Amino acid sequence: MAKRKQQAAELPLVAIDLGSSGVRAMAASRIGTDILHILAVEQSTKFPCTDRGVVVQTSNAGFMIGEVLRLMANRLNLPDLPTAFVLLGGKSMQIAPVFSKRDQIHKREVSQRLLEEMEAECKTKIETHNPGVAVLGLVPAYFKLDNVEQEEIPQPDQRAELVEAHYIAFVAHKELESAIQKSFDQAGKSIEKTFVRPEALLSAFVATDGPDILREGCAVLDMGAQTTTLSIYKGTEYLYNKVVPQGGYHITRVLEQAGISLATAEKLKCQFGYASPAQVEKNLKLKVPANSDVVEGGVLHISSDDLARTIFIKLEEILKPLFEALNTYGDRIKTLYITGGASMLQGMQEYLQQKTMLKVLYGSHDTLLDTTTDEQYLEPRYSALVGALILGADYRSEHENLPVKAPGIFEKIQQQTEIIFTSQS
């Protein structure tokens, strides 16, 4: 008798983020519409494995993926957590519009199967014409049923002869996707579904602040350690997406060049740094330990003004192309959300408000978590994971009775084994 395949719905929702500082996983259960209860969070920082959003050491990444899922399973008293949703991003990620059109000959139901086939066709279309590119995610923009446009995904009770599905595709170098898949293969785990970071963040913020944010137009500035990503959105359409391969880590490296350790530079930035010299209320004279082989006496004197000026110059360099984009689309958006670890620099909100003349808000996901949630999980660094879990919960509800996928490296072996046994039965 064939062994019953485990259903994905039997497992908690688990999302994984592979960042520059390590691998972080979050598990949750859905307790209501867009309400999550966090079950566990685990992180591994044992090995370096990514560079600007791209996995460069798959064996290290695989080890840490396996470790965080094993620790999480132990915490939840489960024998195993074999699969997870995964956040994707990286320095080569871009957007491209794509659409599929079907003539059903007669007015027929616009089925879920038809929409999935059209989505798959869009993915194939891009990857066939661009062999070095992988489609990381497809976000619905709008649909046309018999030439009547609608923003909502067609429901089974809608009928049409001509069906058009328009998407925004997030694309990147194929190596980005293949390296993550290889990492999961080496961990002996499977990817349940991937989500791009901009969509996960937007899902979290819009679910918190309401759909009017989309109608008015908004942007999300995700300020990470090694990458800074700007996504601009209005209605159902991504107008712009750009990844700058620099972030908070590169600001710290500039401070390090004064002759201090990287750890000291990071501490100096977080405790005394400001986004702009104009925000420094009192010009403190800071005495910090220096590298003795660089600075005589092993002590360096830095003023708050000089510290803020150094940060400001680097920040302007990183954000210059993104400010240009915000200026271009400024008349179509009202709100700029900021998130990510580097966004927590003192004075960042005021600095961006002055530079863009937009309403600048820290992205929040607090209304998506139940009232028992530990306050630490309300921090911006968890927004993308929470957004991925919300998207994952929706995915499961749309794909009921979905079996847990086998790890990619074992999938072909499993399929071949099933063929052999089926042919012999």
N, C-alpha and C positions, 0 to 999 in steps of 0.2 A: 504494500500500500504506500502510495506516494505521501511524503511528509507535507503537512499543510504549511503553506507559506505564511509567514507572519505579515499581518496587515500594518501599514504605516500608522493608521489611526489608533492602534493599540499602544503606540509609543508617545512619550511627551514630545512637544515641539522643541527641536534643538537647532540653534543657528551658530555658525562658526565664522569668525572674522580673522583673517590672516593679516596681521599688521606688522609694522616695522619693529615693534617691541616684542612680538611673539604671537602666540595663537590664543585667542579668547573664545570661549563657548558659553552660551546661555541656554538654559532649558526652562520651559514654561508650559503651563496648561492654559487653555482658553476657558474662561469662566463666564463669558458674556460677549455680546457684540463688541468687538474691538476692546476687550478688557482681558488682560493677561495676569496670571499669578506666577511670579518667578519662583522656580523650584530650586535652581542652583546656577552658579557661575563658576567656571574654572578657567585658569590661565596657565600657560607654560611659556617661560622666557629662557629656556635652557640654551637654545642655539639660535644664531642668526639664520634667517631663512628667506627674507624678502628684501627687495630693493625697490623703493618707490612703487609699491603696490604689486610687484611681480615676484613670484616665487623663484628664487635662484638656487636654492638648495633643497631639492625635493625630498631627499632622505631625512634631513633635519625637520622639514615641515611635516613629513609623514609620521615621524616619531612623536612630535608634539601633538598632532591631531589625535593619534592613538592614545596618548597620555591623558589629554583633557577629557576625552570621551570615556576612558576607563575610570578616571577619578569621579567623573560625573555619575556614571552608572553605579559606582560604589556608594556615593552620597545618596542616591535615590533608591538604593537597595534593589537594583535591577541587575540581571545577569549580563546584559550587554546593551550598548547603544550603537547599533550597526550603521546608522545613517544620519545625515544632517543637512539642513539648508546651508548654503554658502554664499557669503557676500563677495562680489567681484568688483574690481576697480583696477586702477593702474595708470601709469604714465602715458600709455598709448591709446587709451580709451577715447573714442569719438562717437558722434551720432550721425545717422543717415536715415532719411525717409525711405520707405519701401511700401509697396502695396500689392495686393493680390485681387484678381477679379474673376468671378465665376458666373456663368450663365447656366441656370438650372432648367432651362427650356420652358418650364411651367412654374407657376407660383407654388413654392414648396416651403416646408419648414426650414428655418435657418438653424440647423442643428449644431450642437457642440462639436460633433465630429467634423462637420464641414469647416467650422471656424478653426479647429486645430489643424486641419489639412492646409488651410490657407496660410496660417501662421508658419507651418513647417515649410511651405513653398517659398515664403518670403526669406526665411533663413537660408534655404538652399540657393535661392537666386543670388543673394549677396556673396555667399561663400564660393559659389561656382565661378562668378565673375572676378572674384578677388581671392585666389588660392592661398595667399598668406594671411588671410583675415579670418577671425572667428566671430560669430555673433554671440555676444555674452547675454543679451536679453532683448526681448521685443516688447515694447510698451504700446498698447493700443492708443491711437490718436483719435480716429473717428471711423465711422462706418457709413456706407451708402446702401440702402435697400430700395431697389428700383429708382435710383437717382435721387432719393430723399436722404439727406445727410442727418446723422444722429451721433451724439457723443457716446451714448451708452452702448455696452456690448449687447448685441441682439439676443433676445430671449427665445426659448423654444416655441412660444406661441406666435412669434412673428413669422410671416411668410413673405417670400419675395422670389422674383424670377432672376433679377440681376443683383448680385451681392458683391460689394467692394469692402475690403478690410485694409485700412491704412495704419501703419505702425511707424514708430520711431525705433530704429535698431541701434543698440549700443554695440559697437564693434571695437576690436583691438587685435594686436598681433596674435596669431594663433598660438604662439608659445605661452602666452599668459594663461589661456584656458587649459592647454595640454599639461602644463606644469602642475596646475592645481589638481587635475584629474590623476596625474601620476603620483602626487603626494597622497591622495586618498587611497589609491591602489596599494601603495606601500604600507599604509596604515591598516589595510584590510577592511576599509570602510567604504560606504557608497555615498554619493551625492544625491539627495532626494530631489532638490531643485536649486538652481542658482538664481540669485537676484543681484542686480547692479546696485551699488551703494546709493547713487542719486535717487533711485526709485524707492529704496527702503527708507531713506531719510525723509523724502517727501511724503510718503505714506504715513510716517509717524507724526509729522508736523501738521499735515492736513487733517488727520483724524483727531488731533488735539484742538486745532483752531477753527475747523469747519471748512466746507467747500467754497465759501465766498473768497477765501485766500486764492484759490485757483482761478476763479473768474476775474478777480482783480489783477492777477499776475504776481508772481513771486520769484525769488531766486534763493538758492541754497549755496552758501559758501562753506565748504567742508575743509577745515584747516587741520590737516594731519601733521605727523612728524616729518614725513618725507615727500608728501604730495599735498597740493592745494587744488581743490576742484570746485568749479563754479558751474551750476546748472540753472538755467532760466526757463521758467514754465509759465504758460498762460492757457487757460481753458483746459484742453486735453493735450496740448502740444508742447514738446520740448523745443524751445526756440534756439537754445545754445547749450553746449557742454564743452568745457575745456579743462584739461588736467595740466597743471604746472608742476614739473618734477622737483619742487622744492617746498619745504614746510618749516615747522618749528625747529626741527633738528638743525637745519642750515643756519638759522638765526643763532642758535647755541654755538655752532662751529665758528661763526664770525667773532663772537665774544671770546672764544677759546684762544683765538690768535693774539690776544693781548698778552698771553703768557701764563694762562691759568689752565687747570685741568678741565676736561669736558664736564665732569660732575659739578665742579665749582661754577662753571659757566651756566649750567642748567639751573642750579640753585639761585644764582644771582639774577638770572632772567625771570624766574618764577616769583621770587620774593620782592625784588626791587625794580624790576623792569616795567616800562610803560610803552605803549604803542607810539607815543609821540612826546617830544620834549615839552610841548605846551601843556601837558597834563601833569608834569612834575610840580607838586606844590612846594616842596622843600628840597633844596639841593643838598642832599646828604653826602658826606665824604666817607666812602666805604673802603675798609681795609680788608683785603682778601688774600688768602694764601696763593702764592704764585709758584711756578716751576722755577726752582733755584738755578737751573742751568740756562734759563732764559732771562729771569729778572734777578738782579743782584740783591741779596738779602732775603729773598724768598717771600717778600710781601709786596703787593701791588695796591696802589691807591686809585680808586675809580670814583668819580662823582656821579650822582644820580642823573644829572643832565647829560654827561658823556655816555652813560649807559643807554639812556633813552634815545639819544641821537644815533648811536650805532644800531640799535634795534630798528629805529624808524627808517634808516637808509636801506637796510636789508628788506624790511617789510615792503617798502615802496617798490623795490626791485621785483620781489616775488609777485606782488599784486598788480603791477602796471598793466599787463595784458588783460587782466580781469576787470580792472577799472574801465578800460577802453570798451569792453563788451557791455558793462553795466551802463555806460554812457550812451551806447548805441541803442540799447533796449529800454532805457530808463523811462520813456514815456508809456511803456506797455506794462510796467510792473509797479507795485506799490510797496512791497515788503521784501526785505533781505533778511533771510535767516542765517545765523552763523552757528557753527557747531564744530566739534573736534577739539582735541587737546590744546592746539595752538591758539584757539579762539579765546582761551581763558586768560590770556595776557591782559594785565591791567590796562584799562582805557580802550580796549579794542572796540567795544560797542560805540563809544563816542567818536573814536577815530574814523570808523567806517561811516557813521552817520554824517560826519562832516565831509568826507570824500565823495559820497554817493548822493547825498540829499534824499535818501530813501528812509523809510521807517525800518530801523535795524532791531531785530529781536533775536535773543538766544532761542534756538530751536528747543522745544520742550516735548517730552513724551509722557509726562507725569499722569495725564488723564487716561492713559492706556494701561496703567498698572493699578492693581487693587490697593486699598488703603493700608494693607499690612506690609507693603513693600518697604524694605530698608532704604533709607534716604540715599545711600551711596549709589543705588541703581538709577537714581534720577539724574545723574551727571551726564553731560553731553557725550562722553565717550561710549555710552551704551545706547544712544539713539538709533544707530544703524542696526544693531542687533535686535532691538525691540521692533523696528520697522520690518526687518526680515521675518521675524516670528509672526507678525500680523499678516504679512503677505503669505507666509507658509500656511497659516491657519486657513486663509481663503483658498489656497491651492488645494489643501486636503478636502475642504468642503465641496469643491468643484470636481474632485476626483475620488469619489468614495470607493471603498474596497480596493484601494491601491496596494499591491504587495510591496514589501520592502525590497528595494533593488539589491542585487548582488554587487559586490565591488567590481569595478570595471575589468580588472585583471582576471577575475574569475567568471565573468558573465559568459564569455564565449565557451569556456570549459563546461559551465553548467548547461548551456544551450545544447552543446554537442552531446553531453551525457544524456539529456532528456530525449534527444533524437534517437540515440542508440537504444535506450530502454523502450521507447515507444515503438521502434521498428521491430523489437524482439518480442513485444507483448502480443 
